[in-house]
Amino acid sequence: MNQPPRRAADLRVCALCVQDGHVLLVEHLSFAPEDPGVPESYWILPGGVVERGETLEEAVKREVLEETGLECRVGGMIFVKELLYPHPGIAGQGSRHHSVSLCFHCEVTGGTIITGRDPEFPDHRQVILQTSWLPLSGLHEFSLYPPFLPEFIESGLRQGFESMNPLFFNSLP
């Protein structure tokens, strides 16, 4: 029996922008609304899938602009996050979603903050709820993904993001 070919993992990028005691985050609807263990929405770093033929730097700049209205300078890679979670029902996807996300330390260089939109979705199915600079001192009050983010930011601010070796995180126990 012929089965559809399995897709490779999605390659994603994200941007960590810290400025004046705040971090740039996007509130996003859950990708797994049927999972009671996942909040209805959570705050994530701006980012998304790298398009075919696009460099990582181009992808980061595009995603930040689409989701926040801000322009950025892309610095060094600071972490790699592999994500596997149940995601049945998509042809060629298998029983689990698989993505690898590369996060870069970025500096905002211009633009005006907006709540952007995800161009892959029509207006009635948008997943971005709002964009904001959240205070580093109050991050524990928000549902953040990935959950290691507050401690990672604190560590990066102490030692300097540009001097960090990229860390690897995964979603497997």
DSSP file (Angstrom, degrees, kcal/mol; ACC not computed):
  #  RESIDUE AA STRUCTURE BP1 BP2  ACC     N-H-->O    O-->H-N    N-H-->O    O-->H-N    TCO  KAPPA ALPHA  PHI   PSI    X-CA   Y-CA   Z-CA
    1    1 A M              0   0    0      0, 0.0     2,-0.4     0, 0.0     0, 0.0   0.000 360.0 360.0 360.0 131.2    0.0    0.0    0.0
    2    2 A N        -     0   0    0      3,-0.0     0, 0.0     0, 0.0     0, 0.0  -0.620 360.0-164.8 -79.9 131.3    1.4    3.4   -1.0
    3    3 A Q        -     0   0    0     -2,-0.4     3,-0.1     1,-0.0     0, 0.0  -0.871  30.7 -99.5-110.9 148.4    1.6    5.9    1.8
    4    4 A P        -     0   0    0      0, 0.0    88,-0.1     0, 0.0    -1,-0.0  -0.352  51.1 -94.8 -62.5 148.4    2.1    9.6    1.3
    5    5 A P        -     0   0    0      0, 0.0     2,-0.3     0, 0.0    -3,-0.0  -0.345  40.8-114.9 -63.9 144.5    5.8   10.7    1.7
    6    6 A R        -     0   0    0     -3,-0.1    87,-0.2    87,-0.1     2,-0.2  -0.602  28.2-123.7 -80.1 140.6    6.6   12.0    5.2
    7    7 A R        -     0   0    0     85,-2.6     3,-0.1    -2,-0.3     2,-0.1  -0.485  22.1-115.4 -78.2 151.8    7.6   15.6    5.4
    8    8 A A        -     0   0    0      1,-0.2    90,-0.2    -2,-0.2    -1,-0.1  -0.326  50.6 -74.5 -73.0 168.2   10.9   16.6    6.9
    9    9 A A        -     0   0    0      1,-0.1    90,-0.3    88,-0.1     2,-0.3  -0.358  53.9-106.0 -61.7 145.5   10.8   18.7   10.1
   10   10 A D  E     -a   99   0A   0     88,-2.4    90,-3.0    -3,-0.1     2,-0.6  -0.571  27.9-138.0 -70.6 135.9    9.8   22.3    9.7
   11   11 A L  E     +a  100   0A   0     -2,-0.3    39,-2.7    39,-0.2     2,-0.3  -0.888  31.1 177.9 -96.6 122.5   12.7   24.7   10.0
   12   12 A R  E     -aB 101  49A   0     88,-3.2    90,-2.5    -2,-0.6     2,-0.3  -0.822  16.6-157.2-122.5 159.6   11.7   27.7   12.0
   13   13 A V  E     -aB 102  48A   0     35,-2.5    35,-1.7    -2,-0.3     2,-0.3  -0.936   8.9-175.4-129.8 157.0   13.4   30.8   13.2
   14   14 A C  E     -aB 103  47A   0     88,-1.9    90,-2.5    -2,-0.3     2,-0.4  -0.975  16.8-132.4-148.2 163.3   12.7   33.2   16.1
   15   15 A A  E     -a  104   0A   0     31,-2.2     2,-0.7    -2,-0.3    90,-0.2  -0.958   3.4-157.0-122.6 131.5   14.0   36.5   17.5
   16   16 A L  E     +a  105   0A   0     88,-2.7    90,-2.4    -2,-0.4     2,-0.6  -0.927  19.4 178.4-106.0 109.2   14.9   37.4   21.0
   17   17 A C  E     -a  106   0A   0     -2,-0.7     7,-2.3     7,-0.4     2,-0.4  -0.955   3.1-179.1-114.6 117.3   14.8   41.2   21.3
   18   18 A V  E     +E   23   0B   0     -2,-0.6     2,-0.3    88,-0.5     5,-0.2  -0.967  10.3 162.3-118.3 131.5   15.5   42.6   24.8
   19   19 A Q  E >   -E   22   0B   0      3,-2.7     3,-1.5    -2,-0.4    -2,-0.0  -0.967  60.9 -11.8-153.5 129.6   15.4   46.4   25.3
   20   20 A D  T 3  S-     0   0    0     -2,-0.3     3,-0.1     1,-0.3    -1,-0.0   0.854 128.5 -47.9  50.4  44.0   15.1   48.7   28.3
   21   21 A G  T 3  S+     0   0    0      1,-0.2   115,-2.8   114,-0.1   116,-0.5   0.667 120.8 100.2  75.7  16.4   14.1   45.9   30.7
   22   22 A H  E <   -EF  19 135B   0     -3,-1.5    -3,-2.7   113,-0.3     2,-0.4  -0.922  58.9-144.2-132.4 156.7   11.5   44.4   28.3
   23   23 A V  E     -EF  18 134B   0    111,-2.6   111,-2.6    -2,-0.3     2,-0.5  -0.971  23.8-120.1-122.4 139.7   11.3   41.5   25.9
   24   24 A L  E     + F   0 133B   0     -7,-2.3    -7,-0.4    -2,-0.4     2,-0.3  -0.670  44.7 166.2 -80.6 119.7    9.4   41.6   22.6
   25   25 A L  E     - F   0 132B   0    107,-2.7   107,-2.5    -2,-0.5     2,-0.5  -0.933  30.1-141.6-136.4 158.1    6.7   38.8   22.6
   26   26 A V  E     -GF  44 131B   0     18,-3.1    18,-2.8    -2,-0.3     2,-0.5  -0.979  18.0-134.6-120.5 125.8    3.7   37.8   20.6
   27   27 A E  E     -GF  43 130B   0    103,-3.3   102,-3.0    -2,-0.5   103,-1.1  -0.721  33.7-173.1 -82.0 129.3    0.6   36.4   22.3
   28   28 A H  E     -GF  42 128B   0     14,-3.2    14,-2.2    -2,-0.5   100,-0.2  -0.945  26.6-114.7-129.4 138.3   -0.5   33.4   20.2
   29   29 A L  E     -G   41   0B   0     98,-3.0    12,-0.3    -2,-0.4    11,-0.1  -0.414  51.2 -90.6 -64.7 150.6   -3.5   31.1   20.2
   30   30 A S        -     0   0    0     10,-2.5    -1,-0.1     1,-0.1    10,-0.1  -0.341  20.9-147.4 -63.6 141.2   -2.6   27.5   21.1
   31   31 A F  S    S+     0   0    0      1,-0.2    -1,-0.1    -3,-0.1     3,-0.1   0.570 100.4  46.8 -80.9 -10.4   -1.8   25.2   18.2
   32   32 A A    >   +     0   0    0      7,-0.2     3,-2.0     1,-0.1    -1,-0.2  -0.528  64.6 160.3-128.3  64.9   -3.3   22.4   20.3
   33   33 A P  T 3  S+     0   0    0      0, 0.0    -1,-0.1     0, 0.0    -2,-0.1   0.736  74.2  59.8 -62.8 -21.2   -6.6   23.9   21.5
   34   34 A E  T 3  S+     0   0    0     -3,-0.1     3,-0.0     3,-0.0    -2,-0.0   0.577  84.3  92.5 -82.0  -8.1   -8.0   20.4   22.2
   35   35 A D    X   -     0   0    0     -3,-2.0     3,-1.7     1,-0.1    -3,-0.1  -0.777  61.6-161.0 -89.9 112.0   -5.2   19.6   24.7
   36   36 A P  T 3  S+     0   0    0      0, 0.0    -1,-0.1     0, 0.0     4,-0.1   0.680  88.7  64.1 -66.9 -15.5   -6.3   20.5   28.2
   37   37 A G  T 3  S+     0   0    0      2,-0.1    -2,-0.0    -3,-0.0    -3,-0.0   0.513  93.2  72.7 -84.0  -4.2   -2.7   20.6   29.4
   38   38 A V  S <  S-     0   0    0     -3,-1.7    -8,-0.1    -6,-0.2     4,-0.0  -0.927  88.7-115.0-113.5 132.9   -1.9   23.6   27.1
   39   39 A P        -     0   0    0      0, 0.0    -7,-0.2     0, 0.0    -4,-0.1  -0.211  25.6-114.4 -62.3 157.8   -3.2   27.1   27.8
   40   40 A E  S    S+     0   0    0      1,-0.1   -10,-2.5   -11,-0.1     2,-0.3   0.833  98.8   3.8 -61.8 -33.8   -5.6   28.7   25.4
   41   41 A S  E     -G   29   0B   0    -12,-0.3     2,-0.3   -10,-0.0   -12,-0.2  -0.969  69.3-176.9-146.2 161.1   -3.0   31.2   24.5
   42   42 A Y  E     -G   28   0B   0    -14,-2.2   -14,-3.2    -2,-0.3     2,-0.4  -0.976  30.4-104.5-154.7 162.8    0.6   31.9   25.3
   43   43 A W  E     +Gh  27 144B   0    100,-3.4   102,-2.6    -2,-0.3     2,-0.3  -0.793  42.1 172.4 -95.5 130.7    3.4   34.4   24.7
   44   44 A I  E     -G   26   0B   0    -18,-2.8   -18,-3.1    -2,-0.4     3,-0.1  -0.868  38.1 -93.1-131.6 164.7    6.1   33.4   22.2
   45   45 A L        -     0   0    0    100,-0.4   -20,-0.2    -2,-0.3   -29,-0.1  -0.533  54.7 -96.2 -72.0 144.6    9.1   35.0   20.5
   46   46 A P  S    S+     0   0    0      0, 0.0   -31,-2.2     0, 0.0     2,-0.3  -0.404  77.1  99.3 -62.1 138.2    8.3   36.4   17.1
   47   47 A G  E     +B   14   0A   0     16,-0.3     2,-0.3   -33,-0.2   -33,-0.2  -0.974  34.3 175.5 167.6-178.0    9.2   33.9   14.4
   48   48 A G  E     -B   13   0A   0    -35,-1.7   -35,-2.5    -2,-0.3     2,-0.1  -0.976  45.0 -24.1 174.4-165.5    8.0   31.3   12.0
   49   49 A V  E     -B   12   0A   0     -2,-0.3     2,-0.4   -37,-0.2   -37,-0.3  -0.419  56.0-120.7 -74.5 137.9    8.9   28.9    9.2
   50   50 A V        -     0   0    0    -39,-2.7   -39,-0.2    -2,-0.1     2,-0.2  -0.645  31.6-130.9 -74.8 128.8   11.8   29.6    6.9
   51   51 A E    >   -     0   0    0     -2,-0.4     3,-2.2     4,-0.2     8,-0.1  -0.510  33.5 -83.9 -82.9 152.1   10.6   29.9    3.3
   52   52 A R  T 3  S+     0   0    0      1,-0.3    -1,-0.1    -2,-0.2     3,-0.1  -0.290 116.1  12.8 -55.3 130.6   12.3   28.0    0.4
   53   53 A G  T 3  S+     0   0    0      1,-0.3     2,-0.4    -3,-0.1    -1,-0.3   0.456  99.2 123.7  82.3   2.0   15.3   29.9   -0.9
   54   54 A E    <   -     0   0    0     -3,-2.2    -1,-0.3     1,-0.0     2,-0.1  -0.774  59.4-128.1 -98.1 137.3   15.3   32.3    2.1
   55   55 A T     >  -     0   0    0     -2,-0.4     4,-2.4     1,-0.1    -4,-0.2  -0.377  26.4-112.0 -74.0 162.9   18.4   32.8    4.3
   56   56 A L  H  > S+     0   0    0      2,-0.2     4,-2.5     1,-0.2     5,-0.2   0.916 119.5  51.1 -61.5 -42.6   18.0   32.4    8.0
   57   57 A E  H  > S+     0   0    0      1,-0.2     4,-2.4     2,-0.2    -1,-0.2   0.920 110.2  48.7 -62.0 -44.1   18.7   36.1    8.5
   58   58 A E  H  > S+     0   0    0      1,-0.2     4,-2.6     2,-0.2    -1,-0.2   0.904 111.1  51.2 -61.2 -41.1   16.1   37.1    5.9
   59   59 A A  H  X S+     0   0    0     -4,-2.4     4,-2.8     2,-0.2     5,-0.2   0.916 109.8  48.7 -64.4 -43.6   13.6   34.8    7.5
   60   60 A V  H  X S+     0   0    0     -4,-2.5     4,-2.6     2,-0.2     5,-0.2   0.952 113.4  46.8 -61.3 -48.9   14.1   36.3   11.0
   61   61 A K  H  X S+     0   0    0     -4,-2.4     4,-2.2     1,-0.2    -2,-0.2   0.914 114.6  47.3 -60.2 -43.8   13.8   39.9    9.6
   62   62 A R  H  X S+     0   0    0     -4,-2.6     4,-2.9    -5,-0.2     5,-0.2   0.936 113.0  47.6 -63.4 -47.7   10.6   39.0    7.6
   63   63 A E  H  X S+     0   0    0     -4,-2.8     4,-2.5     2,-0.2   -16,-0.3   0.910 112.0  49.1 -63.4 -43.0    9.0   37.2   10.6
   64   64 A V  H  X>S+     0   0    0     -4,-2.6     4,-2.3    -5,-0.2     6,-0.8   0.932 114.2  46.4 -62.0 -44.6    9.7   40.0   13.0
   65   65 A L  H  X5S+     0   0    0     -4,-2.2     4,-1.8    -5,-0.2    -2,-0.2   0.926 114.0  47.7 -63.6 -45.4    8.3   42.6   10.6
   66   66 A E  H  <5S+     0   0    0     -4,-2.9    51,-1.1     1,-0.2    -2,-0.2   0.903 121.4  35.1 -61.3 -42.3    5.2   40.5    9.8
   67   67 A E  H  <5S+     0   0    0     -4,-2.5    49,-2.2    49,-0.2    -1,-0.2   0.730 135.8  16.3 -89.7 -22.6    4.4   39.8   13.4
   68   68 A T  H  <5S-     0   0    0     -4,-2.3    46,-2.8    -5,-0.3    -3,-0.2   0.583  87.1-123.1-127.4 -15.4    5.4   43.0   15.1
   69   69 A G  S  <<S+     0   0    0     -4,-1.8    43,-1.1    -5,-0.6     2,-0.3   0.495  73.5 122.6  79.3   3.0    5.9   45.8   12.6
   70   70 A L  E     -C  111   0A   0     -6,-0.8     2,-0.3    41,-0.2    -1,-0.3  -0.736  56.2-139.1-104.2 148.2    9.5   46.2   13.7
   71   71 A E  E     -C  110   0A   0     39,-2.6    38,-2.4    -2,-0.3    39,-1.1  -0.733  27.1-170.3 -97.3 151.4   12.7   46.0   11.8
   72   72 A C  E     -C  108   0A   0     -2,-0.3     2,-0.5    36,-0.3    36,-0.2  -0.970  28.9-128.5-144.2 158.2   15.7   44.3   13.4
   73   73 A R  E     -C  107   0A   0     34,-2.9    34,-2.2    -2,-0.3     2,-0.5  -0.921  35.4-133.8 -99.3 130.0   19.4   43.6   13.1
   74   74 A V  E     +C  106   0A   0     -2,-0.5    32,-0.2    32,-0.2     3,-0.1  -0.758  28.2 179.2 -92.8 124.5   20.0   39.8   13.4
   75   75 A G  E     -     0   0A   0     30,-2.5    31,-0.1    -2,-0.5    -1,-0.1   0.067  40.3 -35.1 -98.6-148.5   22.8   38.8   15.8
   76   76 A G  E     -     0   0A   0     28,-0.1    29,-2.7     1,-0.1     2,-0.3  -0.283  62.7 -98.0 -77.5 158.9   24.2   35.4   16.7
   77   77 A M  E     +C  104   0A   0     27,-0.2    27,-0.3     1,-0.1    -1,-0.1  -0.585  38.6 177.9 -73.1 134.6   22.2   32.2   17.2
   78   78 A I  E     +     0   0A   0     25,-3.1    89,-1.8     1,-0.4     2,-0.3   0.655  57.3   4.7-116.9 -23.7   21.5   31.6   20.9
   79   79 A F  E     -Cd 103 167A   0     24,-1.3    24,-3.1    87,-0.3     2,-0.4  -0.992  49.5-145.4-158.1 160.3   19.5   28.4   21.1
   80   80 A V  E     -Cd 102 168A   0     87,-2.9    89,-2.6    -2,-0.3     2,-0.5  -0.989  19.3-167.7-121.5 131.6   18.1   25.5   19.1
   81   81 A K  E     -Cd 101 169A   0     20,-2.8    20,-3.1    -2,-0.4     2,-0.5  -0.977   5.8-161.6-126.4 120.5   14.7   24.1   20.1
   82   82 A E  E     -Cd 100 170A   0     87,-2.6    89,-0.8    -2,-0.5     2,-0.5  -0.866  12.7-165.8 -98.6 133.5   13.4   20.8   18.7
   83   83 A L  E     +C   99   0A   0     16,-3.1    16,-2.3    -2,-0.5     2,-0.4  -0.977  14.8 171.5-125.9 127.0    9.7   20.3   19.1
   84   84 A L  E     +C   98   0A   0     -2,-0.5    14,-0.2    14,-0.2    -2,-0.0  -0.998  15.1 153.7-128.3 126.7    7.7   17.1   18.7
   85   85 A Y  E     -C   97   0A   0     12,-1.6    12,-3.3    -2,-0.4    -2,-0.0  -0.994  51.6 -83.2-150.4 154.6    4.0   17.0   19.7
   86   86 A P  E     +C   96   0A   0      0, 0.0    10,-0.3     0, 0.0     9,-0.1  -0.323  52.4 156.7 -58.4 130.8    1.0   14.9   18.7
   87   87 A H    >   +     0   0    0      8,-1.8     3,-0.5     7,-0.1     9,-0.2  -0.352  15.7 175.4-154.0  61.8   -0.5   16.4   15.6
   88   88 A P  T 3   +     0   0    0      0, 0.0     7,-0.1     0, 0.0     3,-0.1  -0.226  50.4  49.8 -72.5 161.4   -2.6   13.7   13.8
   89   89 A G  T 3  S+     0   0    0      1,-0.2     2,-0.6     5,-0.2     6,-0.1   0.442  71.7 113.9  99.0   1.0   -4.7   14.2   10.7
   90   90 A I  S X> S-     0   0    0     -3,-0.5     3,-2.4     4,-0.4     4,-0.6  -0.923  70.6-117.0-108.7 120.4   -2.4   16.0    8.3
   91   91 A A  T 34 S+     0   0    0     -2,-0.6   -85,-0.0     1,-0.3     0, 0.0  -0.245  97.6   8.5 -55.2 132.2   -1.4   14.0    5.2
   92   92 A G  T 34 S+     0   0    0    -88,-0.1   -85,-2.6   -86,-0.1    -1,-0.3   0.379 106.3  96.3  79.9  -4.5    2.3   13.3    5.1
   93   93 A Q  T X4 S-     0   0    0     -3,-2.4     3,-0.5     1,-0.2    -2,-0.2   0.722  74.5-147.6 -89.1 -22.9    2.8   14.6    8.6
   94   94 A G  T 3<  -     0   0    0     -4,-0.6    -4,-0.4     1,-0.2    -1,-0.2  -0.423  47.8 -52.5  79.5-166.0    2.7   11.4   10.5
   95   95 A S  T 3  S+     0   0    0     -7,-0.1    -8,-1.8    -2,-0.1     2,-0.4   0.551 121.5  50.9 -89.0  -6.3    1.4   11.2   14.0
   96   96 A R  E <  S- C   0  86A   0     -3,-0.5     2,-0.3   -10,-0.3    -1,-0.1  -0.988  76.2-126.0-134.8 142.1    3.5   14.0   15.4
   97   97 A H  E     - C   0  85A   0    -12,-3.3   -12,-1.6    -2,-0.4     2,-0.4  -0.607  31.0-166.4 -73.2 141.9    4.4   17.5   14.4
   98   98 A H  E     + C   0  84A   0     -2,-0.3   -88,-2.4   -14,-0.2     2,-0.3  -0.971  15.7 157.8-137.7 120.7    8.2   18.0   14.2
   99   99 A S  E     -aC  10  83A   0    -16,-2.3   -16,-3.1    -2,-0.4     2,-0.5  -0.985  27.2-151.7-139.9 153.6    9.9   21.3   14.0
  100  100 A V  E     -aC  11  82A   0    -90,-3.0   -88,-3.2    -2,-0.3     2,-0.5  -0.995  18.0-162.3-123.3 124.5   13.4   22.7   14.7
  101  101 A S  E     -aC  12  81A   0    -20,-3.1   -20,-2.8    -2,-0.5     2,-0.5  -0.928   6.8-158.2-115.4 129.5   13.6   26.3   15.7
  102  102 A L  E     -aC  13  80A   0    -90,-2.5   -88,-1.9    -2,-0.5     2,-0.4  -0.919  13.9-154.8-104.8 123.1   16.8   28.4   15.6
  103  103 A C  E     -aC  14  79A   0    -24,-3.1   -25,-3.1    -2,-0.5   -24,-1.3  -0.845   8.0-165.5-106.2 135.1   16.7   31.5   17.8
  104  104 A F  E     -aC  15  77A   0    -90,-2.5   -88,-2.7    -2,-0.4     2,-0.5  -0.915  24.3-121.0-119.0 142.3   18.8   34.6   17.2
  105  105 A H  E     -a   16   0A   0    -29,-2.7   -30,-2.5    -2,-0.4     2,-0.3  -0.708  44.0-176.2 -77.7 127.2   19.6   37.5   19.5
  106  106 A C  E     -aC  17  74A   0    -90,-2.4   -88,-0.5    -2,-0.5     2,-0.4  -0.867  24.9-143.2-129.4 158.4   18.3   40.6   17.6
  107  107 A E  E     - C   0  73A   0    -34,-2.2   -34,-2.9    -2,-0.3     2,-0.3  -0.988  24.8-124.8-121.5 127.9   18.2   44.3   18.1
  108  108 A V  E     + C   0  72A   0     -2,-0.4   -36,-0.3   -36,-0.2     3,-0.1  -0.564  31.6 173.7 -71.5 129.9   15.2   46.4   17.0
  109  109 A T  E     -     0   0A   0    -38,-2.4     2,-0.3    -2,-0.3   -37,-0.2   0.488  54.8 -30.0-117.4  -8.5   16.4   49.1   14.6
  110  110 A G  E    S+ C   0  71A   0    -39,-1.1   -39,-2.6     2,-0.0    -1,-0.3  -0.990  76.1  88.2 175.4-176.5   13.1   50.7   13.5
  111  111 A G  E     - C   0  70A   0     -2,-0.3     2,-0.4   -41,-0.3   -41,-0.2  -0.295  66.4 -83.5  94.5 178.5    9.5   50.5   12.7
  112  112 A T        -     0   0    0    -43,-1.1     2,-0.1    -2,-0.1    -1,-0.0  -0.996  44.6-108.4-127.7 130.8    6.4   50.9   14.8
  113  113 A I        +     0   0    0     -2,-0.4     2,-0.3   -44,-0.0   -44,-0.2  -0.344  48.3 161.0 -64.7 133.1    5.0   48.1   17.0
  114  114 A I        -     0   0    0    -46,-2.8     2,-0.9    -2,-0.1   -44,-0.1  -0.899  49.5-104.0-137.7 166.1    1.8   46.6   15.7
  115  115 A T        -     0   0    0     -2,-0.3   -47,-0.2    15,-0.1   -48,-0.1  -0.887  52.7-160.5 -91.6 107.4   -0.1   43.4   16.3
  116  116 A G        -     0   0    0    -49,-2.2     2,-0.3    -2,-0.9   -49,-0.2   0.130   6.1-120.6 -78.4-166.6    0.8   41.7   13.0
  117  117 A R        -     0   0    0    -51,-1.1    -1,-0.1    10,-0.1   -49,-0.1  -0.949  15.9-116.1-138.5 157.7   -0.8   38.8   11.2
  118  118 A D    >   -     0   0    0     -2,-0.3     3,-2.1     1,-0.1     9,-0.0  -0.856  21.9-154.0 -94.9 110.3    0.2   35.4   10.1
  119  119 A P  T 3  S+     0   0    0      0, 0.0    -1,-0.1     0, 0.0     4,-0.1   0.658  88.7  68.7 -65.1 -14.0    0.0   35.5    6.2
  120  120 A E  T 3  S+     0   0    0      2,-0.1     6,-0.0    -3,-0.0    -2,-0.0   0.675  97.7  61.1 -74.5 -15.3   -0.6   31.7    6.1
  121  121 A F  S <  S-     0   0    0     -3,-2.1     5,-0.1     2,-0.0     6,-0.0  -0.877  85.5-117.8-116.5 144.0   -4.1   32.1    7.7
  122  122 A P    >   -     0   0    0      0, 0.0     3,-2.0     0, 0.0    -4,-0.1  -0.284  41.9 -97.5 -68.7 165.2   -7.1   34.1    6.5
  123  123 A D  G >  S+     0   0    0      1,-0.3     3,-1.2     2,-0.2    -5,-0.1   0.844 123.1  55.0 -54.5 -39.1   -8.4   37.0    8.7
  124  124 A H  G 3  S+     0   0    0      1,-0.2    -1,-0.3     0, 0.0    -3,-0.0   0.569 112.4  44.2 -75.8  -6.2  -11.0   34.9   10.4
  125  125 A R  G <  S+     0   0    0     -3,-2.0    -1,-0.2     0, 0.0    -2,-0.2   0.083  77.9 146.5-122.8  23.4   -8.4   32.3   11.5
  126  126 A Q    <   -     0   0    0     -3,-1.2    -9,-0.0     1,-0.1    -3,-0.0  -0.297  31.1-165.4 -62.1 145.3   -5.6   34.5   12.7
  127  127 A V        +     0   0    0    -98,-0.1   -98,-3.0   -99,-0.1     2,-0.6   0.522  60.8  93.1-110.8 -11.0   -3.6   33.1   15.6
  128  128 A I  E     +F   28   0B   0   -100,-0.2  -100,-0.2     1,-0.2     3,-0.1  -0.771  44.9 175.5 -87.7 120.6   -1.7   36.3   16.7
  129  129 A L  E     -     0   0B   0   -102,-3.0     2,-0.3    -2,-0.6    -1,-0.2   0.854  60.6 -23.1 -92.6 -41.5   -3.7   38.0   19.5
  130  130 A Q  E     -F   27   0B   0   -103,-1.1  -103,-3.3   -16,-0.1     2,-0.4  -0.984  48.3-136.6-165.6 161.0   -1.3   40.8   20.4
  131  131 A T  E     +F   26   0B   0     -2,-0.3     2,-0.3  -105,-0.2  -105,-0.2  -0.980  35.0 155.6-124.4 137.1    2.3   42.0   20.3
  132  132 A S  E     -F   25   0B   0   -107,-2.5  -107,-2.7    -2,-0.4     2,-0.8  -0.996  48.6-114.3-157.8 157.3    3.9   43.7   23.3
  133  133 A W  E     -F   24   0B   0     -2,-0.3  -109,-0.2  -109,-0.2  -115,-0.0  -0.888  42.5-159.4 -90.4 107.4    7.1   44.6   25.1
  134  134 A L  E     -F   23   0B   0   -111,-2.6  -111,-2.6    -2,-0.8     2,-0.2  -0.711  21.9-106.8 -92.5 141.7    6.6   42.6   28.4
  135  135 A P  E >   -F   22   0B   0      0, 0.0     3,-1.4     0, 0.0  -113,-0.3  -0.447  16.4-141.0 -69.1 133.3    8.7   43.6   31.4
  136  136 A L  G >  S+     0   0    0   -115,-2.8     3,-1.1     1,-0.3     4,-0.2   0.857 101.7  60.6 -59.6 -34.5   11.4   41.1   32.3
  137  137 A S  G 3  S+     0   0    0   -116,-0.5    -1,-0.3     1,-0.2     3,-0.1   0.672 111.1  39.3 -69.7 -15.6   10.6   41.6   36.0
  138  138 A G  G X  S+     0   0    0     -3,-1.4     3,-2.0     1,-0.1    -1,-0.2   0.186  74.5 114.5-119.5  17.8    7.1   40.3   35.5
  139  139 A L  G X   +     0   0    0     -3,-1.1     3,-1.9     1,-0.3    -1,-0.1   0.812  68.8  68.4 -60.6 -29.2    7.5   37.4   33.0
  140  140 A H  G 3  S+     0   0    0      1,-0.3    -1,-0.3    -4,-0.2    -2,-0.1   0.671  90.4  64.8 -63.7 -14.8    6.4   34.9   35.6
  141  141 A E  G <  S+     0   0    0     -3,-2.0     2,-0.3     2,-0.1    -1,-0.3   0.538  96.9  68.4 -83.7  -6.9    2.9   36.4   35.4
  142  142 A F  S <  S-     0   0    0     -3,-1.9     2,-0.8    -4,-0.2  -100,-0.1  -0.809  87.3-113.9-115.2 151.9    2.5   35.3   31.8
  143  143 A S        -     0   0    0     -2,-0.3  -100,-3.4  -102,-0.1     2,-0.3  -0.773  47.1-173.4 -80.4 111.2    2.1   31.9   30.1
  144  144 A L  B     -h   43   0B   0     -2,-0.8  -100,-0.2  -102,-0.2  -117,-0.0  -0.826  15.4-126.1-110.9 146.3    5.3   31.7   28.1
  145  145 A Y  S    S+     0   0    0   -102,-2.6  -100,-0.4    -2,-0.3  -103,-0.0  -0.991  95.1  35.5-135.0 132.2    6.5   29.2   25.5
  146  146 A P  S >  S-     0   0    0      0, 0.0     3,-1.9     0, 0.0    -1,-0.2   0.550  85.8-144.8 -73.7 153.6    9.0   27.8   25.6
  147  147 A P  T 3  S+     0   0    0      0, 0.0     4,-0.3     0, 0.0    -2,-0.1   0.703  94.0  64.3 -64.8 -20.1    8.8   27.6   29.4
  148  148 A F  T 3> S+     0   0    0      1,-0.2     4,-2.3     2,-0.1     5,-0.2   0.535  75.9  99.6 -78.1  -3.6   12.6   27.9   29.8
  149  149 A L  H <> S+     0   0    0     -3,-1.9     4,-2.8     1,-0.2     5,-0.3   0.870  74.8  50.8 -56.9 -49.0   12.5   31.4   28.4
  150  150 A P  H  > S+     0   0    0      0, 0.0     4,-2.2     0, 0.0    -1,-0.2   0.933 115.7  42.1 -57.9 -45.8   12.6   33.6   31.6
  151  151 A E  H  > S+     0   0    0     -4,-0.3     4,-2.4     1,-0.2    -2,-0.2   0.875 113.9  53.1 -67.7 -36.3   15.6   31.8   33.0
  152  152 A F  H  X S+     0   0    0     -4,-2.3     4,-2.6     2,-0.2    -1,-0.2   0.925 110.2  47.0 -64.4 -44.3   17.3   31.7   29.6
  153  153 A I  H  X S+     0   0    0     -4,-2.8     4,-2.5     2,-0.2     5,-0.2   0.927 111.6  51.0 -63.1 -45.1   16.9   35.5   29.2
  154  154 A E  H  X S+     0   0    0     -4,-2.2     4,-1.8    -5,-0.3    -1,-0.2   0.921 112.4  46.4 -58.3 -45.5   18.2   36.2   32.7
  155  155 A S  H  X S+     0   0    0     -4,-2.4     4,-2.5     1,-0.2     5,-0.3   0.912 112.0  51.0 -63.8 -43.8   21.3   34.0   32.1
  156  156 A G  H  X S+     0   0    0     -4,-2.6     4,-2.1     1,-0.2    -2,-0.2   0.860 108.7  51.0 -63.7 -36.6   21.9   35.7   28.7
  157  157 A L  H  < S+     0   0    0     -4,-2.5    -1,-0.2     3,-0.2    -2,-0.2   0.875 111.6  49.1 -68.3 -36.2   21.7   39.1   30.2
  158  158 A R  H  < S+     0   0    0     -4,-1.8    -2,-0.2    -5,-0.2    -1,-0.2   0.943 125.1  26.0 -66.5 -48.8   24.2   38.1   32.9
  159  159 A Q  H  < S-     0   0    0     -4,-2.5    -2,-0.2    -5,-0.1    -3,-0.2   0.604 117.1-101.7 -96.0 -11.7   26.8   36.6   30.6
  160  160 A G    ><  -     0   0    0     -4,-2.1     3,-1.1    -5,-0.3     4,-0.4   0.586  18.0-123.5  91.8 116.7   26.0   38.5   27.4
  161  161 A F  G >  S+     0   0    0      1,-0.3     3,-1.4     2,-0.2   -56,-0.1   0.864 108.7  58.0 -59.1 -39.0   24.0   37.0   24.6
  162  162 A E  G 3  S+     0   0    0      1,-0.3    -1,-0.3    -6,-0.1    -2,-0.1   0.719 106.2  49.3 -69.2 -19.4   26.7   37.5   22.0
  163  163 A S  G <  S+     0   0    0     -3,-1.1    -1,-0.3    -7,-0.2    -2,-0.2   0.469  90.6 107.6 -95.9  -1.2   29.3   35.5   24.0
  164  164 A M    <   -     0   0    0     -3,-1.4   -87,-0.0    -4,-0.4    -3,-0.0  -0.484  67.4-132.6 -77.6 143.0   26.9   32.6   24.5
  165  165 A N        -     0   0    0     -2,-0.2   -87,-0.1     1,-0.1    -2,-0.1  -0.790  44.4 -95.5 -82.4 138.1   27.3   29.2   22.8
  166  166 A P        -     0   0    0      0, 0.0   -87,-0.3     0, 0.0     2,-0.3  -0.296  41.7-142.5 -57.4 136.3   23.9   28.2   21.4
  167  167 A L  E     -d   79   0A   0    -89,-1.8   -87,-2.9    -3,-0.0     2,-0.4  -0.686   5.7-133.6 -98.1 154.8   22.1   25.9   23.7
  168  168 A F  E     +d   80   0A   0     -2,-0.3     2,-0.3   -89,-0.2   -87,-0.2  -0.927  24.1 176.6-111.7 133.1   20.0   22.9   22.7
  169  169 A F  E     -d   81   0A   0    -89,-2.6   -87,-2.6    -2,-0.4     2,-0.3  -0.976   3.7-175.1-129.6 144.8   16.5   22.2   24.1
  170  170 A N  E     -d   82   0A   0     -2,-0.3   -87,-0.2   -89,-0.2   -89,-0.0  -0.911  31.0-129.6-135.9 169.3   14.0   19.5   23.1
  171  171 A S  S    S+     0   0    0    -89,-0.8   -88,-0.1    -2,-0.3   -90,-0.0   0.334  74.6 104.1 -99.7   6.1   10.5   18.6   24.0
  172  172 A L              0   0    0    -90,-0.1    -2,-0.2     1,-0.1   -90,-0.0  -0.658 360.0 360.0 -90.2 145.8   11.2   14.9   24.8
  173  173 A P              0   0    0      0, 0.0    -1,-0.1     0, 0.0    -2,-0.0   0.502 360.0 360.0 -68.0 360.0   11.3   13.7   28.4
